[in-house]
Amino acid sequence: MTPPRSSRRRAPRLPAVRLYESLRTAHLERAHELAPASIVYRVTRYDFDAALAEGLDLVPAGPVRAAWLVARSEVETLEVNEPLMTSSLPATALVLAALAVRRRLTGRPTTVVSYLIGNADPFTVATAPRLRTRLRRRGERVLARAVWRRLDRVVYGTDAARETYTRLLGGPRSGAAVTTVPALPTRHPQARGGGVRPPAVTFLGSFVERKGLRVLAAAWPLVVAARPDATLALLGKGALEQEARALSVAQPSVTVEVDPPRRRIHSVLDDSRVLVLWSQPSPTWREQVGLPIVEGLSHGCTVVTTTETGLADWLTRHGHVVAADAASPEVLAAAIVEALDAARPADEVLADLPARDGRLEADDRLFGRDGEASAPASAPGATADGAGTGGPRDGARS
C-alpha cells in the first residue's frame, strides 16, 4: 500500500528529513517516537501498513526526484542511510550533491547525520569474481567515502560498527560530532521480570540458515541429553519450516509456532530463561544487532549467540553467552546448557538495560534534542567521543 497521491509531487514539509531506501511497518512505528521529520523514500516493503502512516509526512521519490525535492525544501537536518548500505549510496550522493549546489547558490547549510550499525565489509573482492562486480564495488567505496566525509553527526549503535567504519573508511571528518549509544532496549512494558524461570529456551526469527536454525536442530538433542527438563520454542517462519516441524516431531520438548502474533511472542519471551540466535557467518551478510536479541533482552532473557552480532562485546560483559564457533552443534549445545545453568534471574538481566531505548537516545543526539529528552553522555550505556555535541539516531534500521 502507498500513501495518498497528493504526497507524491511536493517537497518535504518539515525542517528535518530522513532519507530512506525502503519503508516498512517497523519504520512507521518508530517514526511516531522519533524526532518529527519528513520521510523521503524510494519504495515500500511488503509489510507497509498505511494505517500507521497517519500523521507522518511521507514523500515517495526516486533518486533524482528525491534530490530535487529535498533541495527545494526547508531542510535543516538530513538523516541519510549509513555509508556502508551500498544500495542507497547513489540516491544519498545525489541528494548531497543537490544540497551542495543549494548551499553555494543560497548560503543555506544543512546538517547531515547518520546512525551506524554496519559491521561487515561490503567491498570485499572475495565474493566478486566478475570484473564488472569488482569495478562496481570500487565505485561504491568511492561513494561511501564521499558520504562519510560529509557527515556532521554520527552515532554508532555498536562497538563493532565503530571498528568496521574506522577500518574501512577511516575516522569521521574533522569537526564531526561522534557518539556511541549501544543499540539496547529498555524493559518491555509487558515484562514481568522476577526470579529464575523454568529451563525454557526460545528461538525467535526467520527459519533460515543464516539465523542458525539448522545448527540448533542438531544441537538440541545434546541439550536434552544434558538437561532433560529443558524445552525449546521455535517462533517464526521461513524456508526451513519443515525442518523445524521435523525437530518438534522427533523431540517432544520442542514446539513450533509459525508466524505467531506479537502478543504471543511477548508472552513466550516473558516465560523464557534463554533466547538463542545463533547467527552464521556469510560472505554477503552479517548480523548487525539482531532484533530477536533486543526483544529477548527486553523481557529479561539470557542471550545465547555468536560473535557475528554487533552487540557481542556488550553481551559478553553482561553475563550472556557468546561463542565464536558458529558452525558447531556441540559448541551451541554447551552454550545453551551454560546459560540454563547460570540461572540468572530475569530482574538481573533487566537491570543491565538503559533507562531510555538506545535508538531513541541516538535520535535525540542526531537531531540536537539532547537537552530535551536524552540522558547525559555520562549515563550508563552512552559514551561521547570527538568534538562538539551531537547526535545519534535500520535499521536499525536493524
N, C-alpha and C positions, 0 to 999 in steps of 0.2 A: 504494500500500500504506500501511497505517496501523499504529501501534504497538498493543500489546495493549489490549483494552478496559479492563483494570484501571487503566490510567493516565488514564482519561478523567474521573474524578469526584473526584479528590483534589487537594489543594493542592500546589504545588511543594515538593520536599523540601529543596533547598539554599538557603543564605542569599543566594546570588547568582542572579538570574533574568534571562533575556533574553526580551524580548517581540518575537515575530516575526509578521509578517502571513502569510507563507507559508514553508514549509520544503521544502528540496530537498537533493539529494545533496551539493552543494558546502558547504552549511551544516553537514551532518553531519560531513563530512570535517574541516572547520575546527574544529568543536566539540571534537573529540578533542585538539586542540592548544591551544585557548584555556583561560582560567581555568575551572575547573569551575563549571557553572551549570545550573540547570533552564531548560528552554526551553518557553515557553508560546506556542503558535502557533494560527492560525485554520484554515489548510488546508495540505495537502501538494501539492507540484507533481508533474507527470507523471513526473519522474525520481527521485522519492523512493525510496531504497534501504533497505529495512527492515533489511538485514544490518548497515548502518553505524549503526543506531540502538542496537545493543547497547552497554550500559554508559552510555548517556545517559539523563537524566531528562527525558522528553518529555511535555508535558501539552497535549493539544488542547483548545481552548476558544474560543468566540465572544467578542465584545467584553464583553458583560455578565458571562458566566461567568468570563472572564479577570479582570475587576475583582474579582469576589467571591473567586476562588481566591487571587489574589495578596495581597489584603488579609488573608486568613486565614493566609497563610504566614508563615514566619520571615524573609522577605526583608529584607536589609540594603542590598544594592546592586542596582538595577534598570537594565538597559540597555534603552532604547527605540529604535525606528526614528527616523531623523533627522526633524526637523520639516518638512522640505521634501518628505518622502514622504507626499503627501496621502492616499493610500489607507489609510494606517494611523492617521491622526490621530484619528478617532473612538474607536478602541479604546485608543489611548495616553491620550487625555484622560479616558476613563472610569476606567482603571486609576489614573491620577494623582489623580483626584478621590477614589477609594476609599481610596487611601493617605493623602490629606489628612484624611479622616474618621477613619481609624485613628489617625493621629498625635494628632488632637485628643482622641480618647477614651482612648488608652493612653499617649501620650507617646513612642511608638516612632518614631524617624526612619528615613527611607530615603534613601540617596544615589542620585540619578538621573543616569545617564550616557548619552552617545550618541557614535557615530562618524560623522563628517560628510564626505561626498564629493559631495553635491549641488551642481551648478554651473549649474542652469537655473532660470528663474523659472516656477513652476507656476501663478502667479496672474495672468499677463498676460491682459488683456481682448482682445488682438488676435485670439485664436482662439476667442472666446466671443461669437458674435453673438446668442445667445438670452439673454433676461433671466434665466431660471432658472439658466443656467450661470454668469452673472456673479454672481448672488446666492450660488450655492454656493461660488464661488471667494473671495468676500468672507468667507464663513463659515470657509472653510479657512484664510484668512490669520489670522483671529482665533484659531482653534485653534492654528495654528502658533506664533503669538507667545506664547500661553499655555504651550505645551510648552517653547518656547525659554527662557522666563523661569524655568522650573522646573529646568533642568538645572544640576547641581552640578559635573559634569566633562564637558568636551567635548574631542574630538581631531579636528582637521582632517586629512584624508588628502591634501589638495592645497591649493596656494595659491589655486586657482580657487574651491574651496569656501569658504575663508575670505572671499574678496572677495564672493562671492554672498550668503552669510549676513549679512555686515555691511551690504550694500546693501539687502537685502530685510527683514531683521528687526532690524538694529542689532547692537550688541555684546552678548555674553553678560551675564547679570546680575552685579551687583557681588558679588565674592567667589567666583565660579565659577573653577575651575581650568581653564586653557585651554592646549592643547598642539598643535603641528603636527608630525606624523610623516609624511613622504612615503610614499605607498602603493606602495612599491617592493619588489621581491622580493629574495631572496638568490640566489646562484648555485645553479642546479638541481643536485641530486646527480649527475645523468647528464651534465651539461655537460662536454665535453672541453676547451673553451677553445681555446687555440692561437693561431696567427697569422692571416693574411689568408686567408679562404676563397674558393672559386670564386665567380663572379658569379651566385649563386643568390638569387632573391627568393621570399619566401613570403607569401601572403595566408592568414590563418587566421581563421575565424569564420563567421558566418551569411552565406549568399549572399543578401543583401538590399540594397535601395537605400541604406539609411542607413549601411551599412558601406563604401560607395564602390566596390562591385564593378563597376557599370556604367562609372564613370569610369576605373577601372583597365583594363577591357576596351578602352576607346577609347584609353587611353594606351600600352598595351603595344606596339603596332606602332611607335610613335615611339621607345620604349626600344630595341627590337631594331634599328631603323634606325641608332641611335647606337652601340649596343653589341651587335653580332651574337652574341656568345658568352653573353649573359645568358639565364637560364632563369627560369621562373615556375611555382611550385607553388601550386595553389588547394586548400586544405583546409577542408572544412566541409559545410554543407548548407543548403537554403533555397529560397525561391521562384524564385531566379534560377539554379537548377542548369542548366537548358537553355542559358542564355546562357553560363555557364561552360564547358559542354561545347562549345558552338559556337566559343568562342575557342580551345579546345585543338585543334579540327579545323582552324581557319584558321591557327593559329600552332603549328608543330611544337615550339617552345620551351616550350609551356605544357602542364602535366599537371594533371589534376583527380582528387582523391580525395574521395569523398563519405563523410562521417561516419567518418573513419578512427579506429582505436583510439588510446588515449592514448600507448601505446608508440611507435606510428608517428609521431604528431605530434612527440614529443620528438626522435625520430631526424631528422626533416626539419629541425626548427629548429636542431639541432646541426650541420647541414651548410649552413645558410643564412648569407649575408652580410647580407641585408636582410630585415626584416619590415615589411610595409606594411599599415596600417589607415587608410584614407582617409575618416574619419568625416565624414558630411554634416550640415550644419545642418538643424534641424527645429523647427517651432513648438512641438511637444509633447515633444521628446526631445533630450537632449544627452549625448554620451559622458562619463561621469563619470571613468573611468580607462581602461578597455579591457583586459579580460583577455588578449587576444592580445598587446598591448603588454607586459604584465607577463611573459608566458611567453616572448616573444621576447628581452626583456632578460635573463631568467634563463639563456638559452642563449648570450648574447654577440652577439645580432644588433643591427645598427644599425637604428633605427626610422625609418620614413618615415610621417608622419601630419599631421593638420591641427590648427589651434588649437582645435578642438572638445573635445579631451581635456583633462581637468583637469591632466594631467602635462605640458602643453605647455611651460610655463616651464622645468621641470626638464630636459626633453629638449633644449630649445634650448641651455641652459647646458652640457650634457654631450655635445655633438658629434653629436646626432641632427638629422634634417631635418624641420622643422615649417613648414607653409605655411598662409596664411590663405585663399587662393582654392581652396575645396574643390570647386568645380564644373568646373574647367578640366583637361581631359586633358593639355594642354601643360604646365601647372604640375606636375602629378603626374609626367609623364614626366621633366621636368627634375629633380624632387626625387629620383626613383629613380636617375637617372644620377649625380647629385651624391653620393648615398650609396654607390653602387657605386665611383665614382672615389675617394672618400675612403679606401677600402680599410683601414678600421680593423681591427686585429687583434681577434679575439674576446676575448682576455685583457684588452685595454684597456677594452672595454665592460664586462666583468665586474668590473673593478677599481673602477668607479664605484658599484657596488651596496653596500648596507649589509651589515654583518656579521649583522644579525638582520632577519628579514622585517618589513616595516613594519606589517603588520596584527597580527602577534603583539606587536610592541613597543607598538602602540597599546593593545591589550587589557591588557597589563601595567599601563599607566598608568591606564586606566579603572577597573580593579578593584584598584588600590592595590598592585600587585606590583612596583613599580619597583625596589625593592632586591633582589628575588629573582632576576630573570632579564633585565631590560632594561638597555640601555646607558644611561649618564648622559645628561642632556639636552644636554650639550655635544658628544656624539659626532657624527660625520658623519651627516647625514640626519635629525637630530632637533633641534627647537628648542622651547623652552618660553616661554610668554608668560603674562602675567596673574599673579594672586595664587595662592599655595598650591601644593601638589604635586598632581599629578593625573594624569589618565589618558586614554589613547586606547583605542579598540577597533578590509551588501550585500551587503555587499553587496553591503564592499562588500558590504558587500553589493554588490560591484561586479560 
